[in-house]
Structures are given as C-alpha cells and as structure tokens.
Amino acid sequence: MRIAVNTRFLLSEYLEGYGYFLLESLEYIVKKYSEHQFIFIFDRPFDERFILGPNVIAVVTGPAARHPILWKFWYDIRIPAVLKKFKADVFVSPDGFCSLATSVPQCLVVHDLAFLHYPMHQKKSHQVFLKKYMPRYLEKAKTIVTVSEFSKRDIIHSYGIEEEKITVVYNAAKKIFEPIDAELIETTKRKYTGGTDYFLCVGAIHPRKNLLNLLKAFSIFKKRLKSSLKLVITGRLAWMHEPFIRDLKRYKYREDVILTGYVGENELVKITGTAYAAVYPSLFEGFGVPVIEAMKCDVPVITSSDSAMQEIAGEAALYADPASFEDIADKMMLIYKDETLREQLVKRGREIAKKYSGARTAELLWQSILRAVG
C-alpha cells in the first residue's frame, strides 16, 4: 500500500502540536508497518532526520503553504498531482485540511475547532477560509481523527458529521518526558531563574493561551504571599503576541517573569521537570499536551475548567475558570500553601499519564487510515 502524508508541519526550525503528534505517530507506523511505502509531502526544504525509514520517499512541492490562497493551491493543485504520480492509496492530513480535488480516500486529523469559538484570535483571512472550507473538508474526508471526546462532540454538534466517521485518538507526551534528578533540577533553576522555584506555562505566546490573565493571577499570588517564586513562559512569539509583550514591559513583577522563547524538546523536558507547578490556563484546547508532559515529570498541574483538559486530566489536576484571573490565582496560592495536596496531585498525575501512550496513539491512527482505504 502507498500512503501519502502531509508533512508540512515537520519543520526543522521548530516542532509544535501538529508536528509532534505526526512525528511520533509516523516513527511508530513507518517502522512497524515497513511493508508499506510512505510518501512524505513537504511544502519547503526538509530536515533529513524526518525521513524515518527506507520505506519513505520525500517529495517537496511548493510553494510553501503559508496563507489561504496558497493553502487552496497546495491542497487542490499540488497534492492531487503528487497523489496521482505515486499512485497513492490514501492521503493522511494532520492539520485539518484536505484536498477537494482528488478521488483518493483521505484520513483527516482535526485537533479542535478553536477558530469557531474564538474567531478574534485568528487573522481575518484565515477565519474566512476555515469557515468556508472546514465543512467541505469534513464531508470530503473518508475518516476523521480527533484528539478528545470533547472535540468529537464539538465536530458533531457544529457540522452534523456522523459519529461513526470520527475516531478519538488521544494525544500523548513523548517518552523522554520523565522525572529528572535533583542535580539537574538545580542546574536548570540556576540557568533560568537564578536558582529560584517557578511556575511554568508552556505554549506559544498567543491570545488563546490566556497569558494576560495568567499575569494578573501571578500579581495576586506575589502580593498576597510575598513569595520569591518566578513565572517561566516557554514558547515562541505567535500571532497577536504584541499586546502581551507591551503589557509585560509595564508589569510590576516583570523581573520575575522569564520568557525562554521556543526551546527544543530535550530542553523542554528539563524546564518542565524542574517546575514547582505547571499552569496551563488556555481558553480552548482539543487536548492540552503540556498537561500530560508535566504529569509525566511528576509536576502538579493547574489548568482550565473548560475545554478538553478535565476529560484528559481527571482528578489529577486543579481546575480554574480561565476567564477569572482571581480563580487562577486562588489555585496557584492553594498549590503553594498545601504541600499534601501538591504531593497528591503528583501521585494522581503519574497514574493518569500512563493512560496516554504514543504507541497507542499511533496504532489508533493507523486503524483509521486503514478504514479510510476500506
């Protein structure tokens, strides 16, 4: 069987949500199902480390699909040409977009429908494109994969897609996320905070990550508890990051907020495993991988009471209303003052994290690919 895969999110300069999901799944699938041929389709030059086995052929077909006009061209002109050339039996697309101009069956991965619920957090052109084409993509796809029951219900409710067409394939943290030793914890704290404990928030600096409310919550925490704890935010500067950076320059506790920028996964393991607690107050997520990454590192978690995180973390996290910085602050103070609670969350988190396996994720994705082929 020839399996074509949209690999445009395997970017050498950085990997994030879609990219990590795809890379870990493909590493498993390409190796286990080595009798099949895989065609990885890139929209720009790629890193050779993403060619995961001798049964992989890499194809670069530009131009780089960076905005709606080029999305349309790439998916409906370039992709069909590649599928025809290599006689593909199926096309797998992990970014929520598929081709409307091919008869090859398609397995579509849709992580969430955030653009419907928070339209102000996207460029207008992207919003218009997604509103127009998402229902067509969902209809065109032979099978649909999503990363939580929350997202599955959202797709069904928003677009009337039949339930049988959608498979929930929970995301997972990579195997390298694990507790780190005391010496490495001290080294990492010295590197980023001068040796001080810190709260950690992982995610791109973007309005959906709710970082302005996190700053307000951190202010309350600092004022009331007079603590030396710092706040470390790890992630790239994404679209609409300017208001956050502007407010941070005027922020009373700006010397206690550290922006690391984007870091590679090995460094992220150290930063995560060293944190006093992880705070993930995102307004909307289909899964929330940083929550599981923290739990695998024996770090307690505060996250949002809305979206998919309660489904993912169960009783192993503290939940705050993401719209209420006072509630976020209350949970930060609670986890700081109650060491017994903190230890309980670590223990529960360790058990919850075991449920999310990269191998299981990849196997379920593979089954959905087979269903698409029929």
KEVOKOL-117702 format. One record per residue (C-alpha): y, z, x. Coordinates in steps of 0.02 Angstrom, whole numbers. Example, Ala and Ser with C-alpha at 12.3 -4.5 7.8 and 13.67 -1.06 7.14 Angstrom:
REM residues 2
+--------+--------+--------+
!      Y !      Z !      X !
+--------+--------+--------+
!   -225 !    390 !    615 !
!    -53 !    357 !    684 !
+--------+--------+--------+
REM end
This chain:
REM residues 374
+--------+--------+--------+
!      Y !      Z !      X !
+--------+--------+--------+
!      0 !      0 !      0 !
!    177 !    -38 !     59 !
!    301 !     99 !     19 !
!    485 !     61 !     43 !
!    600 !    212 !     60 !
!    789 !    226 !     50 !
!    825 !    321 !    211 !
!   1014 !    302 !    217 !
!   1035 !    491 !    216 !
!    937 !    512 !    378 !
!   1096 !    519 !    481 !
!   1091 !    553 !    666 !
!   1259 !    645 !    666 !
!   1206 !    771 !    535 !
!   1073 !    807 !    405 !
!   1108 !    895 !    241 !
!   1024 !    918 !     72 !
!    955 !    745 !     30 !
!    919 !    709 !    213 !
!    822 !    869 !    246 !
!    723 !    850 !     84 !
!    674 !    673 !    129 !
!    639 !    701 !    314 !
!    523 !    849 !    289 !
!    430 !    761 !    147 !
!    411 !    599 !    246 !
!    350 !    689 !    401 !
!    204 !    754 !    296 !
!    170 !    598 !    193 !
!    178 !    471 !    335 !
!     55 !    573 !    439 !
!    -67 !    621 !    300 !
!    -70 !    450 !    217 !
!    -72 !    348 !    377 !
!   -175 !    208 !    299 !
!    -17 !    154 !    206 !
!    132 !     62 !    277 !
!    307 !    132 !    257 !
!    468 !     31 !    264 !
!    618 !    142 !    302 !
!    778 !     57 !    244 !
!    937 !    112 !    334 !
!   1114 !     54 !    297 !
!   1176 !     84 !    476 !
!   1103 !    108 !    651 !
!    973 !    247 !    653 !
!    904 !    378 !    771 !
!    731 !    334 !    838 !
!    671 !    510 !    802 !
!    670 !    462 !    617 !
!    531 !    336 !    646 !
!    393 !    458 !    604 !
!    236 !    362 !    649 !
!    158 !    195 !    699 !
!    140 !    152 !    514 !
!    330 !    149 !    493 !
!    439 !     -6 !    500 !
!    627 !     21 !    512 !
!    746 !   -102 !    431 !
!    935 !    -96 !    448 !
!   1027 !   -189 !    312 !
!   1213 !   -164 !    298 !
!   1349 !   -143 !    260 !
!   1349 !     47 !    260 !
!   1348 !    101 !     77 !
!   1497 !    218 !     80 !
!   1586 !    187 !    -86 !
!   1547 !    118 !   -260 !
!   1573 !    -67 !   -225 !
!   1458 !    -59 !    -75 !
!   1333 !     51 !   -170 !
!   1317 !    -85 !   -300 !
!   1299 !   -221 !   -168 !
!   1174 !   -124 !    -63 !
!   1059 !    -71 !   -204 !
!   1064 !   -230 !   -308 !
!   1076 !   -364 !   -171 !
!   1014 !   -293 !     -6 !
!    873 !   -182 !    -68 !
!    788 !   -316 !   -177 !
!    790 !   -436 !    -29 !
!    702 !   -309 !     83 !
!    576 !   -265 !    -52 !
!    535 !   -449 !    -76 !
!    523 !   -485 !    111 !
!    399 !   -344 !    143 !
!    307 !   -363 !    -23 !
!    337 !   -179 !    -64 !
!    227 !    -99 !   -196 !
!    352 !     40 !   -234 !
!    530 !     92 !   -189 !
!    571 !    277 !   -164 !
!    755 !    328 !   -175 !
!    801 !    510 !   -142 !
!    988 !    503 !   -180 !
!    990 !    475 !   -368 !
!   1025 !    287 !   -354 !
!    901 !    147 !   -381 !
!    904 !    -43 !   -391 !
!    937 !   -126 !   -558 !
!    892 !   -297 !   -486 !
!    709 !   -282 !   -441 !
!    545 !   -275 !   -535 !
!    465 !   -166 !   -400 !
!    423 !      4 !   -476 !
!    538 !    143 !   -419 !
!    521 !    331 !   -392 !
!    694 !    408 !   -409 !
!    742 !    581 !   -346 !
!    888 !    663 !   -441 !
!    935 !    832 !   -369 !
!   1064 !    878 !   -500 !
!   1195 !    812 !   -622 !
!   1342 !    906 !   -549 !
!   1455 !    755 !   -575 !
!   1438 !    778 !   -764 !
!   1480 !    962 !   -764 !
!   1613 !    968 !   -628 !
!   1695 !    796 !   -630 !
!   1851 !    864 !   -545 !
!   1750 !    894 !   -387 !
!   1721 !    709 !   -354 !
!   1827 !    559 !   -315 !
!   1877 !    468 !   -473 !
!   1792 !    307 !   -417 !
!   1628 !    400 !   -386 !
!   1640 !    485 !   -554 !
!   1667 !    322 !   -648 !
!   1521 !    240 !   -555 !
!   1399 !    381 !   -588 !
!   1444 !    396 !   -772 !
!   1414 !    210 !   -794 !
!   1257 !    189 !   -692 !
!   1161 !    354 !   -696 !
!   1088 !    324 !   -870 !
!   1035 !    149 !   -815 !
!    953 !    218 !   -658 !
!    857 !    349 !   -755 !
!    798 !    218 !   -879 !
!    751 !     93 !   -743 !
!    650 !    215 !   -635 !
!    464 !    219 !   -666 !
!    455 !    403 !   -619 !
!    591 !    534 !   -589 !
!    580 !    682 !   -472 !
!    698 !    830 !   -483 !
!    702 !    997 !   -392 !
!    700 !   1129 !   -530 !
!    661 !   1156 !   -714 !
!    848 !   1185 !   -734 !
!    886 !   1008 !   -675 !
!    743 !    935 !   -777 !
!    812 !   1013 !   -937 !
!    985 !    950 !   -891 !
!    923 !    771 !   -870 !
!    828 !    776 !  -1034 !
!    974 !    853 !  -1129 !
!   1107 !    741 !  -1053 !
!   1016 !    574 !  -1061 !
!    869 !    592 !  -1180 !
!    742 !    546 !  -1046 !
!    563 !    579 !  -1099 !
!    493 !    738 !  -1022 !
!    333 !    654 !   -961 !
!    432 !    541 !   -846 !
!    505 !    687 !   -746 !
!    412 !    790 !   -616 !
!    483 !    952 !   -546 !
!    460 !    955 !   -358 !
!    536 !   1116 !   -293 !
!    629 !   1104 !   -130 !
!    583 !   1212 !     20 !
!    656 !   1283 !    179 !
!    591 !   1213 !    342 !
!    456 !   1308 !    436 !
!    575 !   1352 !    577 !
!    666 !   1475 !    463 !
!    591 !   1644 !    504 !
!    649 !   1818 !    557 !
!    724 !   1822 !    731 !
!    709 !   1960 !    861 !
!    839 !   2094 !    896 !
!    895 !   2020 !   1062 !
!    932 !   1850 !    984 !
!   1024 !   1936 !    841 !
!   1139 !   2023 !    963 !
!   1167 !   1863 !   1062 !
!   1211 !   1767 !    904 !
!   1331 !   1902 !    843 !
!   1420 !   1902 !   1010 !
!   1436 !   1714 !   1003 !
!   1511 !   1702 !    829 !
!   1589 !   1869 !    784 !
!   1611 !   1964 !    947 !
!   1461 !   2073 !    906 !
!   1509 !   2119 !    726 !
!   1394 !   2107 !    574 !
!   1438 !   1971 !    448 !
!   1411 !   1898 !    277 !
!   1355 !   1717 !    286 !
!   1392 !   1571 !    171 !
!   1303 !   1407 !    210 !
!   1365 !   1244 !    136 !
!   1492 !   1107 !    155 !
!   1673 !   1158 !    125 !
!   1692 !   1080 !    -46 !
!   1759 !   1146 !   -214 !
!   1585 !   1159 !   -290 !
!   1538 !   1289 !   -160 !
!   1668 !   1407 !   -236 !
!   1739 !   1465 !    -70 !
!   1911 !   1514 !   -136 !
!   1829 !   1642 !   -250 !
!   1725 !   1699 !   -102 !
!   1885 !   1731 !     -2 !
!   1957 !   1831 !   -145 !
!   1797 !   1932 !   -158 !
!   1797 !   1963 !     30 !
!   1976 !   2028 !     17 !
!   1923 !   2158 !   -111 !
!   1775 !   2206 !     -2 !
!   1886 !   2230 !    151 !
!   2022 !   2327 !     59 !
!   1906 !   2447 !    -29 !
!   1777 !   2481 !    106 !
!   1883 !   2463 !    263 !
!   1732 !   2379 !    342 !
!   1731 !   2282 !    504 !
!   1611 !   2152 !    431 !
!   1663 !   1972 !    450 !
!   1628 !   1817 !    346 !
!   1547 !   1666 !    429 !
!   1551 !   1499 !    338 !
!   1437 !   1364 !    408 !
!   1457 !   1184 !    352 !
!   1557 !   1025 !    376 !
!   1727 !    989 !    303 !
!   1686 !    889 !    147 !
!   1795 !    801 !     19 !
!   1939 !    908 !    -51 !
!   1924 !   1038 !     86 !
!   2112 !   1041 !    115 !
!   2158 !   1174 !    -16 !
!   2032 !   1294 !     60 !
!   2095 !   1266 !    238 !
!   2275 !   1284 !    180 !
!   2239 !   1448 !     91 !
!   2139 !   1513 !    238 !
!   2290 !   1492 !    353 !
!   2388 !   1613 !    241 !
!   2240 !   1729 !    210 !
!   2267 !   1911 !    255 !
!   2095 !   1929 !    334 !
!   2091 !   1757 !    416 !
!   2044 !   1834 !    584 !
!   1885 !   1898 !    501 !
!   1833 !   1727 !    434 !
!   1740 !   1612 !    554 !
!   1713 !   1428 !    517 !
!   1573 !   1360 !    627 !
!   1580 !   1182 !    563 !
!   1418 !   1085 !    547 !
!   1276 !   1154 !    654 !
!   1102 !   1087 !    687 !
!    951 !   1167 !    608 !
!    897 !   1267 !    761 !
!   1068 !   1348 !    773 !
!   1071 !   1374 !    584 !
!    910 !   1475 !    597 !
!    995 !   1593 !    721 !
!   1153 !   1609 !    616 !
!   1053 !   1639 !    458 !
!    931 !   1762 !    535 !
!   1073 !   1865 !    609 !
!   1173 !   1884 !    447 !
!   1192 !   2054 !    364 !
!   1178 !   1965 !    197 !
!   1193 !   1787 !    133 !
!   1320 !   1749 !     -4 !
!   1295 !   1586 !    -98 !
!   1416 !   1584 !   -246 !
!   1404 !   1397 !   -285 !
!   1465 !   1341 !   -455 !
!   1321 !   1220 !   -483 !
!   1159 !   1180 !   -391 !
!    996 !   1095 !   -431 !
!    903 !   1211 !   -312 !
!   1003 !   1303 !   -178 !
!    904 !   1287 !    -15 !
!   1012 !   1412 !     84 !
!    948 !   1548 !    -34 !
!    768 !   1518 !     19 !
!    816 !   1494 !    201 !
!    895 !   1667 !    203 !
!    745 !   1746 !    117 !
!    627 !   1669 !    245 !
!    734 !   1750 !    381 !
!    724 !   1923 !    298 !
!    907 !   1917 !    248 !
!    957 !   1983 !     75 !
!   1046 !   1864 !    -42 !
!   1190 !   1868 !   -165 !
!   1201 !   1710 !   -270 !
!   1263 !   1639 !   -434 !
!   1201 !   1694 !   -604 !
!   1219 !   1515 !   -669 !
!   1137 !   1352 !   -616 !
!    961 !   1348 !   -542 !
!    968 !   1497 !   -425 !
!    897 !   1626 !   -544 !
!    748 !   1514 !   -575 !
!    723 !   1494 !   -388 !
!    752 !   1672 !   -327 !
!    689 !   1775 !   -473 !
!    708 !   1963 !   -443 !
!    735 !   1940 !   -256 !
!    924 !   1918 !   -260 !
!   1082 !   1998 !   -328 !
!   1172 !   1887 !   -452 !
!   1359 !   1872 !   -482 !
!   1461 !   1769 !   -604 !
!   1529 !   1631 !   -490 !
!   1688 !   1621 !   -594 !
!   1726 !   1805 !   -562 !
!   1779 !   1850 !   -385 !
!   1778 !   2032 !   -442 !
!   1593 !   2019 !   -484 !
!   1555 !   1935 !   -318 !
!   1650 !   2075 !   -229 !
!   1554 !   2208 !   -327 !
!   1389 !   2135 !   -268 !
!   1450 !   2124 !    -88 !
!   1500 !   2308 !    -94 !
!   1337 !   2357 !   -177 !
!   1228 !   2274 !    -46 !
!   1334 !   2354 !     91 !
!   1326 !   2531 !     21 !
!   1145 !   2535 !    -40 !
!   1027 !   2517 !    108 !
!    874 !   2549 !     -2 !
!    922 !   2405 !   -116 !
!    951 !   2294 !     34 !
!    776 !   2331 !    100 !
!    701 !   2298 !    -72 !
!    786 !   2129 !    -82 !
!    722 !   2082 !     91 !
!    545 !   2127 !     40 !
!    553 !   2034 !   -125 !
!    635 !   1885 !    -43 !
!    496 !   1872 !     85 !
!    369 !   1855 !    -58 !
!    474 !   1733 !   -158 !
!    500 !   1620 !     -7 !
!    312 !   1599 !     12 !
!    309 !   1504 !   -153 !
!    411 !   1361 !    -81 !
!    310 !   1257 !     40 !
!    365 !   1095 !    122 !
!    186 !   1031 !    112 !
!    179 !   1066 !    -75 !
!    345 !    980 !    -99 !
!    285 !    826 !     -5 !
!    119 !    820 !    -97 !
!    203 !    827 !   -268 !
!    325 !    690 !   -215 !
!    177 !    585 !   -158 !
!     92 !    607 !   -327 !
!    250 !    548 !   -414 !
!    256 !    395 !   -300 !
!     76 !    354 !   -349 !
!    120 !    374 !   -533 !
!    263 !    251 !   -510 !
!    142 !    122 !   -437 !
!     25 !    154 !   -582 !
+--------+--------+--------+
REM end
